[in-house]
Amino acid sequence: MNNIRDRQQGFEKKFAMDEETKFKAMARRNKLFGLWAAEKLGKAGTDADAYAKEVVQADFEEAGDNDVFRKVRTDFDAAGVVLSDSQIRSTMDELLAAAAEQIKNS
């Protein structure tokens, strides 16, 4: 019985670590995405950092990526930044991969 319990606890610990890693990667992706978007919006320095924080905070509005995407899409439209939805989503995917790699290597 102890063997089964140990195995179950091992799976639970791995799941918790995987979820924590996923959360960290998404938060880092959102920051990187916010900095990328800030550059497209002509923001630099502390303005870019503040905008990146807004993008990170936007992720807490609902589950999934739509809240982050919607924030940046709305801001791009208001500023006249011309990028397609697929270009924005592609950048989100690329930055998630980069963020995951950064988390893995840290």
C-alpha positions in Angstrom: 0.0 0.0 0.0 2.8 2.4 0.8 4.2 1.9 -2.7 0.9 3.0 -4.3 0.6 6.0 -1.9 4.2 7.0 -2.7 3.5 6.7 -6.4 0.3 8.8 -6.1 2.2 11.5 -4.1 4.9 11.5 -6.7 2.3 12.1 -9.4 0.6 14.9 -7.4 4.0 16.6 -6.8 4.9 16.4 -10.5 1.5 17.8 -11.4 1.9 20.7 -9.0 5.3 21.5 -10.3 4.1 21.3 -13.9 1.2 23.7 -13.1 3.6 26.1 -11.4 5.9 26.0 -14.3 3.1 26.6 -16.7 1.9 29.6 -14.7 5.3 31.1 -14.5 5.8 30.6 -18.3 2.5 32.3 -19.0 3.2 35.2 -16.8 6.6 35.6 -18.4 5.1 35.3 -21.8 2.6 38.0 -21.0 5.4 40.3 -19.8 7.4 39.7 -23.0 4.3 40.1 -25.1 3.5 43.4 -23.3 7.0 44.7 -24.0 6.7 43.6 -27.7 3.4 45.4 -27.9 4.7 48.5 -26.1 7.4 48.7 -28.7 4.8 48.5 -31.5 2.9 51.3 -29.7 6.0 53.5 -29.6 6.5 53.1 -25.8 9.9 52.9 -24.3 11.5 52.7 -20.8 9.2 53.0 -17.9 6.2 53.5 -20.1 6.9 50.2 -21.8 7.4 48.5 -18.4 4.1 49.9 -17.2 2.3 48.8 -20.3 3.8 45.2 -19.9 2.4 45.1 -16.4 -1.0 46.1 -17.7 -0.9 43.2 -20.1 0.1 40.8 -17.3 -2.8 42.1 -15.2 -5.2 41.7 -18.1 -4.6 37.9 -18.0 -6.5 37.7 -14.7 -9.8 38.9 -16.2 -10.8 35.4 -17.6 -9.3 32.0 -18.2 -7.3 31.5 -21.3 -5.4 33.9 -23.6 -8.4 35.9 -25.0 -8.2 38.6 -22.4 -4.5 39.3 -23.1 -5.1 39.2 -26.8 -8.2 41.5 -26.6 -6.2 44.1 -24.6 -3.4 44.3 -27.1 -5.8 44.1 -30.1 -7.9 47.0 -28.7 -4.8 49.1 -28.0 -3.3 48.4 -31.4 -6.6 49.4 -33.1 -6.8 52.6 -31.0 -3.2 53.5 -31.9 -3.5 52.6 -35.6 -1.0 49.7 -35.4 -1.8 47.5 -38.3 -1.2 43.8 -37.5 -3.6 40.9 -38.2 -5.0 38.8 -35.4 -3.0 35.8 -36.7 0.3 37.9 -36.5 -0.5 38.8 -32.9 -1.4 35.3 -31.9 1.7 33.9 -33.7 3.8 36.3 -31.6 2.0 35.2 -28.5 2.9 31.5 -29.3 6.5 32.4 -30.1 6.9 34.3 -26.9 5.4 31.4 -24.9 8.0 29.1 -26.3 10.7 31.6 -25.4 9.3 32.1 -21.9 9.1 28.4 -21.3 12.7 28.0 -22.4 13.8 30.8 -20.1 12.0 29.2 -17.2 13.5 25.8 -18.0 17.0 27.3 -18.0 16.7 29.4 -14.9 
